[in-house]
Structure formats: structure tokens, C-alpha cells
Amino acid sequence: MMLKVLVIVLGFCLKSLTGVHPLTPKELYVKEGEMVVLQCPHFTECNHTGDAKMIWTNYTNQEMALTNMSSVEQMSVLVHERSLVIFSASVNHQGNYSCSLRNSSSQSWFRLTVYTTQTREIRKRSSYSQICYAQEACTMQCPGENIPIPDITFNSIVWHKEGESLPKKSVYFSVVEQKDHGVYICTRSYLHHGQLYNTSYIMELHVRPKDNEKTAVITSPRDGDVFNVDLGSTVVIDCKAVMYSEFDGVFWLSETVFVETNNSLPVYYNSTQEENGDGIKTTVSLVFRKVSEDDLSKNYTCKLESNSQNPIFVNISLAQNARPSYISLAVSVVCFVLVMTVTVIIYVKFKIPVTLFLRDTVGCHRSTSDGKRYDAFLMYYESDTDAGLNDHDRKSLESILEEVYGYNLCLFDRNVIPGEAVAEAVLDCIEQSRTVVLVPSFPDASPGSGLLNAIHAALVERQTCLVFIKTDTTEVSTSGSLPEVLQVLTEVRHCVTWKGTSSMTPSSTFFKQLRYYLRAPEHATKKSLLPQTIQDVTSE
């Protein structure tokens, strides 16, 4: 054991010297019962020592120098010059070996592994690989070489493929296919003193696709393409190709005549090239200075010529653009105007019924609550003329809105206690209502138009939704017959006309228009009296 340590230490020390072989052992794998040959390399000292004797040493179970031929032969080992032959390897032969010249510092190392069952790791370390290309001929080569020792002669080579039982003397593929890939075992046999000895090698065959030879192509235009042009216009048609040889060429033909490169001619061509790793990209442009009738009647051909393949032809032609039809354009414009006009008329005429239908039947309206207490505040004001709604008209208006359509109304004489600070109470009603409906009345004890003057600024500031009800008499009266504040409100707010008896039915035009301007009613809440003043609120 001490000798092994000294040999290793000595080897590392000698590694840096000239002529000293590195101590990294050469890995050898052999199947139990087969022959293996350890071949010592040439040392530089051989040139100076002449017939210096080679010393083989094994470091197996029992370290010994393999120089005594009689003992060597008993172990089925033969030493001849630089070769060490183990005829039938066993576990006892497994270990490290070294070879060196006597009285020399040069030394070479081997590590021999003897296996009985081939594992994946052993196959990975000991196998050889060979690459063949599909659809080509290929011959597999068995590793190893003839052994330069007298009385040991090469006998034969036998091949086996994993999964197949029939042996082969050689492996030759006239045409390799993908199914031929796999693991092959080649066994070399040698004859020594009438006895055959075998050495096996693992070969992995990889079949790769054949590299296809690249061919030149025309990428655009496509054969049979038609280009629409205008007479008298300048037209450029590009023929693009990819080539792989400087001897390839692309040019244009007009019928069967070559198009020239002279740019003073009515029709000519020019070309550009760009060379990169993907080939030679060529663009040949056919130029028409001014397209004529004669140009439209001809066929043009982009031709690619190559020494390594057949020529490629791409034929194109020209066609005149169709002239625009102004009659069809005029008809289209007229139809569009008619459709838009009819659409506007239908919208104006039927927007109210359609909106009410969607609201009442389909339920298309805003369903989120805005925190308001009332749907509408009917604010009656005393008309200066007899054009207002009388008591019967007002009762009909309130009854239909509440009982037929379910609106929750805020009424001055019902929800506001008469007294002082009326303006504040009215503003409170307006604040808690979604819409304010101004209704003229005559005669009436409600606040007159003077109250509107007082709250007009507040209505404008709060952007209150207002609906103004007018009567037939109001429409025919002059503008000066209305107070100034009412004139302003009627100009900027929605107006609905009350037409007496004809407006008293729920299905009348008056109620349709009024409901159109009002939001859909929410669930009615319990009616209560509003306090007259802020002090009343705090006292409650």
C-alpha cells in the first residue's frame, strides 16, 4: 500500500518534467471472458536508451511486476514489447496498470474495468458512435486493429444488432433508413496457439436526414398574376428571387424578346442584389415609363436561369383599371341621404312611443336610486290670465300621474304647511324631487310667479330638471303676456301643451309627452308633511 502511495506522489512530481506522461489513467472496459490489449505509448527516452526494457506493473489484488514470462503465462497474460495482452479477463484482472522504461521517469497508466452485465453507464463510457445519412450508402467500421504480436493472428469480425439474433459478417447499407439506427456489437476474434479469443466493441449508429441541396427560387410575383394599371401611368413590377450561386441570373422577357436595361426606353428593367447567409437576394424591377395600349396586350415573363437546375418562369400580364362609375356613386349618395332622412323622421315621430314602450314593457330605465324622495314636484303658480288649469284639471293631472302611472308626487297644498318661510319649504321640495313640473293655474291660492323670481337663481344653480306645462291660450298669446322669469324657463326647459278635455285621458298625447320628460317612477314611499322651517326640523 505504501508503494502505491509513493508511485502516485512520484507521478505527480514528474508530471511537470519534459518527456513525462500524465498520470491520468486511460479507461478500458472489457467483458468478462474476453481479450483485452493494453498498448503502451512510445517514450522519448527510447531514442537514447536503445533496447531499454519495458516494465509493466499491475495494481490489482496483489501488486506485481509483469516481467517474468513464466508467471505471466500462468495468469493468461502475455507481455510483448509495448503490448500487454490479457486473453480471458476476469475480476482478478480489474485494477490499475502502468508501463515504463527501466531507469526512466516516463510512465503511462491504465484503469481496467471488467464487467459481467453491461449497464447504461458502462455503455455510455465504452461505446463508439457512427453517423450515417438517410438515403445514402454507408458501411459501419469496427474499432480495434491488428495486434502486432507473433502467434496472435486476426481471424474474423462478426456483427450483431440489439434485438436481432442473426449475426452478420459486415454491416453495409446501400440506402440507409431511419429504422437502421440503434446499437450494434462487433466482435473481433483472434487465434493464438490454436485457441480463439474474442474482443467486443459497442457501436451506436445515428441516422441523420440528408442535407437537401438548396435551390434557387422566385419568391414573387406568382405565376399568372395580373396587375391593374392606369393608362399613361408609371408602373414598376418587382421580380424577387433567392439564388445560391453567382452564376445564376434573373431577367425579364416581353413575349419572347429580352427586355433591355436601357432606362431611356419605354420599357426596361434594372436589378439589385443583397448577399447574406440565406443566399443571394435579387430584385429585378420591370419599369413602364408610361403604360400604353400596346403594353396591355403583351405577356411578360420573369426568368431565372441556373447551371444546377432547370430554369424557372413566372408569367404576368397587365389589365386596365376600371373607370369609376359616377352614376353608381350618385345613386349611393342619394340612397344614403334618403335612409338618413327616413331614419330621422321615424326617430322624431316615434321616439316618444318607443321610449315609453321600452320603459313600461321591457323595463329599460335607470334602476339605481338617486336618494330623491319624490318622482316629481307639481309646482302650481298663479297665472296672470285665465289660461291656467282649473281645479278640475289639476285633480285629473294629479290622479292620473299617481293612480294610473304610479308616480310619487310632491304637492304644495299637501306636503307643505302654509305659513312663513314658504320659499325655503319650496326649495326643500325641489331638492327632494327628481323633476319640477311648473303648472299654471287660475284661480289658485298657490304662490304666484313672484315666488319663481325668488327661487329662479337656485333652480339654475342646481340645474334642476324642469318641465313647463303650457295651454292653448298660452301658445297664441304674445311673449309679453308671461312674466320674464317664465319666458326664460320656457326657452331653456321642456314644454308640454295642455289641450283641455283631450288631455285628460291617460293615453293622450299630453301624458305621453309629459311621461317622456319624467323619469320612470320608483316605488312609492309614505307621504308626509314637510316642516315649514328649519326650526321645525330641529324641534322634531
C-alpha positions as CSV (number, residue, x, y, z in Angstrom):
1,M,0.0,0.0,0.0
2,M,2.9,2.3,0.8
3,L,4.4,1.5,-2.6
4,K,1.1,2.7,-4.3
5,V,1.1,6.0,-2.5
6,L,4.8,6.6,-3.4
7,V,4.1,5.8,-7.0
8,I,1.2,8.2,-7.2
9,V,3.2,11.0,-5.4
10,L,6.2,10.4,-7.6
11,G,4.0,10.5,-10.7
12,F,2.6,13.9,-9.8
13,C,6.1,15.2,-9.1
14,L,7.3,14.0,-12.5
15,K,4.3,15.4,-14.4
16,S,5.9,18.7,-15.0
17,L,9.1,17.3,-16.3
18,T,9.9,17.0,-20.0
19,G,9.0,13.7,-21.5
20,V,6.9,12.6,-18.6
21,H,3.4,11.3,-19.5
22,P,0.5,12.5,-17.4
23,L,-0.8,10.1,-14.7
24,T,-4.5,10.4,-15.7
25,P,-5.2,6.7,-16.5
26,K,-6.7,5.6,-19.8
27,E,-10.1,3.9,-19.1
28,L,-10.6,0.5,-20.6
29,Y,-13.7,-1.7,-20.3
30,V,-13.8,-5.4,-21.2
31,K,-16.5,-8.1,-20.8
32,E,-15.6,-11.0,-18.5
33,G,-14.0,-13.8,-20.5
34,E,-12.9,-11.6,-23.5
35,M,-9.5,-10.5,-24.5
36,V,-8.1,-7.0,-23.9
37,V,-4.9,-5.4,-25.1
38,L,-3.1,-2.6,-23.3
39,Q,-0.7,-0.7,-25.6
40,C,2.0,1.4,-24.0
41,P,2.8,4.6,-26.0
42,H,6.3,5.5,-27.3
43,F,8.5,7.3,-24.8
44,T,11.0,9.9,-25.9
45,E,13.7,8.1,-23.9
46,C,13.6,5.2,-26.3
47,N,15.7,7.2,-28.7
48,H,18.5,7.4,-26.2
49,T,18.3,4.1,-24.4
50,G,18.1,1.9,-27.4
51,D,16.7,-1.5,-26.3
52,A,15.6,-0.4,-22.9
53,K,13.3,-3.0,-21.3
54,M,9.6,-2.1,-20.9
55,I,8.3,-2.8,-17.4
56,W,4.6,-3.5,-16.8
57,T,3.1,-3.3,-13.3
58,N,-0.4,-4.2,-12.2
59,Y,-2.0,-2.8,-9.0
60,T,-4.8,-5.3,-8.6
61,N,-5.4,-7.5,-5.6
62,Q,-1.7,-8.4,-5.5
63,E,0.7,-5.9,-6.9
64,M,3.4,-7.4,-9.1
65,A,5.7,-6.5,-12.0
66,L,4.7,-8.3,-15.2
67,T,8.2,-9.1,-16.4
68,N,8.5,-12.8,-15.6
69,M,7.1,-14.6,-18.6
70,S,6.6,-17.9,-16.8
71,S,4.4,-16.4,-14.1
72,V,2.7,-14.2,-16.6
73,E,1.6,-17.1,-18.8
74,Q,0.0,-18.8,-15.8
75,M,-2.3,-15.8,-15.4
76,S,-3.3,-15.8,-19.1
77,V,-1.3,-12.7,-19.7
78,L,1.2,-12.1,-22.4
79,V,3.8,-9.2,-22.4
80,H,5.5,-8.4,-25.7
81,E,7.5,-5.2,-26.0
82,R,4.9,-2.4,-25.6
83,S,1.9,-4.7,-25.5
84,L,0.2,-6.3,-22.6
85,V,-2.4,-9.0,-23.6
86,I,-5.0,-10.4,-21.2
87,F,-6.6,-13.4,-23.1
88,S,-9.5,-14.1,-20.8
89,A,-10.3,-11.1,-18.4
90,S,-11.7,-11.8,-15.0
91,V,-12.4,-9.8,-11.9
92,N,-8.9,-10.6,-10.7
93,H,-7.5,-8.6,-13.6
94,Q,-9.5,-5.5,-12.7
95,G,-7.5,-2.6,-11.5
96,N,-4.7,-0.1,-12.4
97,Y,-1.8,-0.9,-14.7
98,S,1.3,1.1,-15.6
99,C,4.1,0.8,-18.1
100,S,7.5,2.4,-18.0
101,L,11.1,2.1,-19.2
102,R,13.6,0.8,-16.7
103,N,15.7,3.6,-15.2
104,S,13.3,6.1,-16.8
105,S,10.9,8.6,-15.2
106,S,8.4,8.2,-18.0
107,Q,5.3,6.2,-17.1
108,S,1.8,5.6,-18.5
109,W,-1.3,4.5,-16.6
110,F,-4.4,2.4,-17.4
111,R,-7.5,1.6,-15.5
112,L,-9.2,-1.7,-16.5
113,T,-12.8,-2.4,-15.6
114,V,-14.1,-6.0,-16.1
115,Y,-17.9,-6.3,-16.2
116,T,-20.3,-9.2,-16.5
117,T,-23.5,-7.2,-17.2
118,Q,-23.5,-4.2,-19.4
119,T,-25.0,-1.2,-17.6
120,R,-26.1,2.2,-19.0
121,E,-23.1,3.9,-17.5
122,I,-20.7,1.3,-19.0
123,R,-22.3,1.6,-22.4
124,K,-22.0,5.4,-22.2
125,R,-18.3,5.3,-21.4
126,S,-17.2,2.4,-23.6
127,S,-19.4,2.8,-26.8
128,Y,-18.3,4.2,-30.1
129,S,-20.7,6.2,-32.4
130,Q,-21.0,6.5,-36.1
131,I,-23.2,8.8,-38.2
132,C,-24.8,7.8,-41.5
133,Y,-27.1,10.0,-43.6
134,A,-30.5,8.8,-44.8
135,Q,-30.9,7.7,-48.4
136,E,-27.2,7.3,-48.8
137,A,-24.8,4.3,-48.7
138,C,-23.0,3.6,-45.5
139,T,-20.6,0.9,-44.1
140,M,-20.1,0.5,-40.4
141,Q,-16.5,0.3,-39.2
142,C,-15.5,-1.9,-36.3
143,P,-12.9,-0.3,-33.9
144,G,-9.7,-2.0,-33.0
145,E,-6.7,-3.0,-35.1
146,N,-4.4,-6.0,-35.7
147,I,-2.2,-6.9,-32.7
148,P,1.5,-6.7,-33.5
149,I,2.4,-9.8,-31.6
150,P,3.8,-13.1,-33.1
151,D,1.5,-16.1,-32.8
152,I,-1.6,-13.8,-32.5
153,T,-3.4,-13.5,-35.8
154,F,-6.7,-11.8,-36.7
155,N,-9.4,-14.3,-37.6
156,S,-12.8,-12.6,-38.4
157,I,-15.4,-9.9,-37.5
158,V,-19.0,-10.7,-36.6
159,W,-21.7,-8.1,-36.1
160,H,-24.9,-8.3,-34.0
161,K,-27.6,-5.7,-33.7
162,E,-29.5,-5.4,-30.4
163,G,-32.9,-7.1,-30.8
164,E,-31.8,-9.3,-33.7
165,S,-30.4,-12.8,-33.4
166,L,-28.8,-13.4,-36.8
167,P,-25.1,-12.4,-36.9
168,K,-23.6,-10.6,-39.9
169,K,-20.1,-10.6,-41.2
170,S,-20.4,-7.0,-42.3
171,V,-22.8,-4.1,-42.0
172,Y,-23.3,-2.3,-45.3
173,F,-26.3,-0.2,-46.2
174,S,-26.9,0.6,-49.8
175,V,-29.6,3.1,-48.7
176,V,-29.7,4.0,-45.0
177,E,-33.1,4.3,-43.4
178,Q,-34.3,5.6,-40.1
179,K,-35.1,2.1,-38.9
180,D,-31.4,1.1,-39.2
181,H,-30.4,3.3,-36.3
182,G,-29.6,1.5,-33.0
183,V,-26.8,-0.3,-31.1
184,Y,-24.6,-2.8,-32.8
185,I,-22.0,-5.1,-31.3
186,C,-18.9,-6.0,-33.4
187,T,-16.8,-8.9,-32.2
188,R,-13.2,-9.4,-33.4
189,S,-11.7,-12.9,-33.0
190,Y,-8.0,-13.7,-32.8
191,L,-6.2,-17.1,-33.0
192,H,-3.4,-17.9,-30.5
193,H,-1.9,-21.4,-30.3
194,G,-5.0,-22.9,-31.8
195,Q,-7.3,-21.1,-29.4
196,L,-9.8,-18.4,-30.4
197,Y,-10.1,-15.2,-28.3
198,N,-12.8,-12.5,-28.7
199,T,-12.9,-8.7,-28.2
200,S,-16.2,-6.9,-28.5
201,Y,-17.0,-3.3,-29.2
202,I,-20.3,-1.4,-28.8
203,M,-21.2,0.8,-31.8
204,E,-24.1,3.2,-31.8
205,L,-25.4,4.1,-35.3
206,H,-27.1,7.5,-35.7
207,V,-29.1,8.2,-38.9
208,R,-29.5,11.8,-39.8
209,P,-31.6,13.4,-42.5
210,K,-29.7,14.2,-45.7
211,D,-28.8,17.8,-46.2
212,N,-31.1,18.9,-49.0
213,E,-29.3,20.9,-51.7
214,K,-30.6,24.4,-51.8
215,T,-32.3,25.5,-55.0
216,A,-32.8,29.0,-56.4
217,V,-36.4,30.2,-56.4
218,I,-38.6,33.2,-57.5
219,T,-40.5,34.4,-54.4
220,S,-42.7,37.0,-56.2
221,P,-44.7,37.6,-58.2
222,R,-46.7,34.4,-58.6
223,D,-47.2,32.8,-62.0
224,G,-50.4,34.1,-63.6
225,D,-50.6,37.3,-61.6
226,V,-52.5,40.2,-63.2
227,F,-51.5,43.8,-62.3
228,N,-54.2,46.5,-62.7
229,V,-52.8,49.8,-64.1
230,D,-53.9,53.1,-65.4
231,L,-53.0,54.2,-69.0
232,G,-50.2,56.8,-69.0
233,S,-49.1,56.0,-65.5
234,T,-45.6,54.8,-64.4
235,V,-45.6,51.2,-63.2
236,V,-42.8,49.2,-61.5
237,I,-43.2,45.4,-61.1
238,D,-40.6,43.7,-58.9
239,C,-39.4,40.1,-59.5
240,K,-37.8,38.8,-56.4
241,A,-35.6,35.7,-56.3
242,V,-33.2,33.9,-53.9
243,M,-30.1,32.4,-55.5
244,Y,-27.1,30.4,-54.2
245,S,-24.6,30.8,-57.0
246,E,-23.1,33.8,-58.6
247,F,-23.6,32.1,-62.0
248,D,-27.4,32.2,-61.5
249,G,-29.3,35.1,-63.2
250,V,-32.8,36.7,-63.4
251,F,-34.2,38.9,-66.2
252,W,-37.4,39.9,-67.9
253,L,-38.9,38.9,-71.2
254,S,-41.6,40.7,-73.2
255,E,-43.3,37.9,-75.1
256,T,-40.1,36.1,-76.3
257,V,-37.9,39.2,-76.5
258,F,-35.4,40.1,-73.8
259,V,-36.2,43.4,-72.1
260,E,-33.2,45.7,-72.1
261,T,-31.6,47.7,-69.2
262,N,-31.5,50.9,-71.2
263,N,-33.6,53.3,-69.0
264,S,-34.3,55.6,-71.9
265,L,-36.6,53.0,-73.5
266,P,-40.4,53.0,-72.7
267,V,-40.0,49.6,-71.0
268,Y,-36.8,48.5,-69.3
269,Y,-35.5,46.7,-66.2
270,N,-32.9,47.2,-63.5
271,S,-31.7,44.9,-60.8
272,T,-30.2,44.9,-57.3
273,Q,-28.6,42.2,-55.2
274,E,-28.0,41.6,-51.5
275,E,-25.8,38.7,-50.3
276,N,-26.1,37.2,-46.8
277,G,-26.1,33.8,-45.1
278,D,-29.5,32.9,-46.6
279,G,-28.3,33.3,-50.2
280,I,-28.2,36.0,-52.8
281,K,-31.4,38.0,-52.7
282,T,-32.1,39.6,-56.1
283,T,-34.7,42.1,-57.2
284,V,-35.3,42.7,-60.9
285,S,-37.7,45.6,-61.5
286,L,-39.7,45.9,-64.7
287,V,-40.3,49.6,-65.4
288,F,-43.0,51.1,-67.6
289,R,-42.4,54.8,-68.1
290,K,-45.9,55.3,-69.4
291,V,-48.3,52.4,-69.8
292,S,-49.7,52.2,-73.3
293,E,-52.4,50.1,-75.0
294,D,-49.7,48.0,-76.6
295,D,-48.3,47.2,-73.1
296,L,-51.7,45.8,-72.0
297,S,-51.8,43.3,-74.9
298,K,-48.4,41.7,-74.1
299,N,-47.4,39.0,-71.6
300,Y,-44.3,39.5,-69.5
301,T,-42.1,36.7,-68.1
302,C,-39.6,36.8,-65.2
303,K,-37.0,34.1,-65.9
304,L,-34.4,32.6,-63.5
305,E,-31.6,30.6,-65.1
306,S,-29.2,28.4,-63.1
307,N,-26.4,25.9,-64.0
308,S,-27.5,23.5,-61.3
309,Q,-31.3,23.3,-62.0
310,N,-34.0,23.8,-64.6
311,P,-35.0,27.4,-65.4
312,I,-38.0,28.9,-63.7
313,F,-40.6,31.0,-65.5
314,V,-43.2,33.4,-63.9
315,N,-45.7,34.9,-66.3
316,I,-47.7,38.1,-65.6
317,S,-49.9,40.4,-67.5
318,L,-51.3,44.0,-67.2
319,A,-55.0,45.0,-67.1
320,Q,-56.5,48.5,-67.2
321,N,-58.2,49.7,-64.0
322,A,-62.0,50.0,-64.4
323,R,-63.1,53.6,-64.6
324,P,-65.2,54.8,-61.7
325,S,-68.9,54.9,-62.2
326,Y,-70.3,58.3,-61.2
327,I,-73.9,57.2,-61.7
328,S,-73.5,54.4,-59.1
329,L,-71.7,56.9,-56.8
330,A,-74.6,59.4,-57.2
331,V,-77.2,56.7,-56.6
332,S,-75.3,55.6,-53.5
333,V,-75.2,59.1,-52.1
334,V,-79.0,59.6,-52.8
335,C,-79.8,56.3,-51.1
336,F,-77.7,57.3,-48.1
337,V,-79.4,60.7,-47.8
338,L,-82.9,59.0,-48.1
339,V,-82.1,56.4,-45.5
340,M,-80.8,59.1,-43.1
341,T,-83.8,61.3,-43.7
342,V,-86.3,58.5,-43.1
343,T,-84.3,57.4,-40.0
344,V,-84.5,61.0,-38.6
345,I,-88.2,61.2,-39.4
346,I,-89.0,57.9,-37.8
347,Y,-87.0,58.9,-34.7
348,V,-88.6,62.2,-34.3
349,K,-92.1,60.8,-34.9
350,F,-91.9,57.7,-32.9
351,K,-89.2,58.4,-30.3
352,I,-91.8,59.0,-27.5
353,P,-93.9,55.8,-28.1
354,V,-90.8,53.7,-28.5
355,T,-89.2,55.1,-25.3
356,L,-92.3,54.6,-23.3
357,F,-92.7,51.0,-24.7
358,L,-89.2,50.1,-23.7
359,R,-89.7,51.7,-20.3
360,D,-93.1,50.1,-19.4
361,T,-92.8,46.7,-21.2
362,V,-89.1,45.8,-21.4
363,G,-88.0,47.8,-18.3
364,C,-85.2,49.7,-20.0
365,H,-84.7,52.5,-17.5
366,R,-82.3,53.5,-14.8
367,S,-82.9,51.3,-11.7
368,T,-80.3,52.7,-9.3
369,S,-81.7,55.1,-6.6
370,D,-80.5,58.7,-6.5
371,G,-81.8,59.3,-3.0
372,K,-84.6,61.5,-4.1
373,R,-87.9,61.2,-2.1
374,Y,-90.4,62.2,-4.9
375,D,-90.6,61.5,-8.6
376,A,-91.9,64.9,-9.4
377,F,-92.9,68.2,-7.7
378,L,-96.0,69.8,-9.2
379,M,-95.5,73.4,-8.6
380,Y,-98.6,75.4,-9.3
381,Y,-98.2,79.1,-9.9
382,E,-100.9,81.7,-10.3
383,S,-101.4,82.6,-13.9
384,D,-101.9,86.3,-14.7
385,T,-104.5,85.3,-17.2
386,D,-107.3,82.8,-17.3
387,A,-105.1,80.4,-19.4
388,G,-104.2,78.2,-16.4
389,L,-105.6,74.8,-15.3
390,N,-108.7,75.0,-13.1
391,D,-109.2,72.9,-10.0
392,H,-110.8,70.0,-12.0
393,D,-107.9,69.9,-14.5
394,R,-105.4,69.8,-11.6
395,K,-107.1,67.0,-9.9
396,S,-107.2,65.0,-13.1
397,L,-103.5,65.6,-13.7
398,E,-102.6,64.5,-10.2
399,S,-104.9,61.5,-10.2
400,I,-103.6,60.1,-13.5
401,L,-100.0,60.5,-12.6
402,E,-100.3,58.9,-9.2
403,E,-103.1,56.3,-9.6
404,V,-102.5,55.3,-13.2
405,Y,-98.8,55.6,-13.7
406,G,-97.6,55.3,-10.1
407,Y,-95.7,58.5,-9.7
408,N,-95.0,59.7,-6.1
409,L,-95.8,63.4,-6.3
410,C,-94.9,66.3,-4.0
411,L,-97.8,68.8,-3.9
412,F,-97.6,72.2,-2.3
413,D,-101.0,72.1,-0.6
414,R,-100.5,68.5,0.7
415,N,-96.8,68.3,1.6
416,V,-96.1,71.9,2.6
417,I,-97.7,73.5,5.6
418,P,-98.8,77.1,4.7
419,G,-97.1,79.8,6.7
420,E,-93.9,81.7,6.8
421,A,-90.7,80.8,5.1
422,V,-92.5,79.3,2.1
423,A,-89.6,79.8,-0.2
424,E,-87.3,77.6,1.9
425,A,-90.0,74.9,2.1
426,V,-90.5,75.0,-1.7
427,L,-86.7,74.7,-2.2
428,D,-86.8,71.7,0.1
429,C,-89.5,70.1,-2.1
430,I,-87.4,70.8,-5.2
431,E,-84.3,69.3,-3.6
432,Q,-86.1,66.1,-2.8
433,S,-87.8,65.7,-6.2
434,R,-86.3,64.4,-9.4
435,T,-88.2,66.7,-11.7
436,V,-90.1,70.0,-11.1
437,V,-93.3,70.5,-13.2
438,L,-94.4,74.1,-13.5
439,V,-98.2,74.1,-13.9
440,P,-100.1,77.4,-14.5
441,S,-103.4,77.6,-12.5
442,F,-106.3,80.1,-12.4
443,P,-107.6,80.9,-10.0
444,D,-105.3,79.5,-7.4
445,A,-104.2,80.2,-3.8
446,S,-100.7,78.8,-4.5
447,P,-97.6,81.0,-4.7
448,G,-97.6,83.2,-7.7
449,S,-95.0,84.0,-10.3
450,G,-93.3,86.2,-7.7
451,L,-92.0,83.0,-5.9
452,L,-90.4,81.9,-9.2
453,N,-88.4,85.1,-9.2
454,A,-87.2,84.3,-5.7
455,I,-86.1,80.7,-6.5
456,H,-85.0,81.2,-10.1
457,A,-81.3,81.6,-9.2
458,A,-81.5,78.4,-7.1
459,L,-83.1,76.4,-10.0
460,V,-80.4,77.5,-12.4
461,E,-77.6,76.8,-9.9
462,R,-78.8,73.3,-9.0
463,Q,-79.5,72.5,-12.7
464,T,-83.0,71.3,-11.7
465,C,-84.8,69.2,-14.3
466,L,-87.8,71.4,-15.3
467,V,-90.9,70.6,-17.3
468,F,-93.1,73.6,-18.2
469,I,-96.8,73.0,-19.0
470,K,-98.4,75.4,-21.4
471,T,-102.0,75.8,-22.6
472,D,-103.5,76.5,-25.9
473,T,-104.1,80.1,-24.8
474,T,-100.5,80.4,-23.7
475,E,-99.2,79.4,-27.2
476,V,-101.3,82.0,-29.0
477,S,-100.6,84.8,-26.6
478,T,-97.7,87.2,-27.1
479,S,-94.4,86.7,-25.3
480,G,-95.0,89.8,-23.2
481,S,-98.1,88.2,-21.6
482,L,-95.8,85.9,-19.5
483,P,-93.6,87.0,-16.6
484,E,-90.0,87.5,-17.6
485,V,-88.8,84.5,-15.5
486,L,-91.3,82.2,-17.1
487,Q,-90.2,83.3,-20.6
488,V,-86.6,82.4,-19.7
489,L,-87.6,79.0,-18.3
490,T,-89.8,78.1,-21.3
491,E,-86.9,78.8,-23.6
492,V,-84.4,76.5,-21.9
493,R,-86.7,73.7,-20.5
494,H,-89.0,71.1,-21.8
495,C,-92.5,72.2,-22.6
496,V,-95.8,70.2,-22.8
497,T,-99.1,71.6,-24.0
498,W,-102.3,71.1,-22.1
499,K,-105.3,71.0,-24.5
500,G,-108.2,70.9,-22.2
501,T,-110.5,67.9,-22.3
502,S,-108.5,66.0,-24.9
503,S,-105.5,65.9,-22.5
504,M,-107.5,64.4,-19.6
505,T,-107.2,60.7,-20.7
506,P,-104.1,58.6,-19.7
507,S,-103.4,57.7,-23.3
508,S,-103.5,61.3,-24.6
509,T,-100.5,62.9,-26.3
510,F,-100.1,65.3,-23.3
511,F,-99.4,62.5,-20.9
512,K,-97.2,60.7,-23.4
513,Q,-95.0,63.8,-23.7
514,L,-95.1,64.5,-20.0
515,R,-94.1,60.9,-19.1
516,Y,-91.3,61.1,-21.8
517,Y,-89.7,64.0,-19.9
518,L,-90.3,62.5,-16.5
519,R,-88.1,59.6,-15.2
520,A,-89.7,56.2,-14.6
521,P,-91.4,56.2,-11.2
522,E,-89.7,54.4,-8.4
523,H,-91.6,52.5,-5.6
524,A,-93.9,54.9,-3.8
525,T,-92.9,56.0,-0.4
526,K,-95.1,57.0,2.5
527,K,-96.3,60.6,2.1
528,S,-95.5,63.0,4.9
529,L,-95.7,66.7,5.6
530,L,-92.5,68.7,5.2
531,P,-91.7,71.0,8.0
532,Q,-92.2,74.6,7.2
533,T,-88.9,76.0,8.5
534,I,-85.5,74.7,9.6
535,Q,-86.5,75.4,13.2
536,D,-89.4,73.0,12.7
537,V,-86.9,70.3,11.7
538,T,-84.7,70.7,14.8
539,S,-87.7,70.9,17.0
540,E,-89.0,67.5,15.7
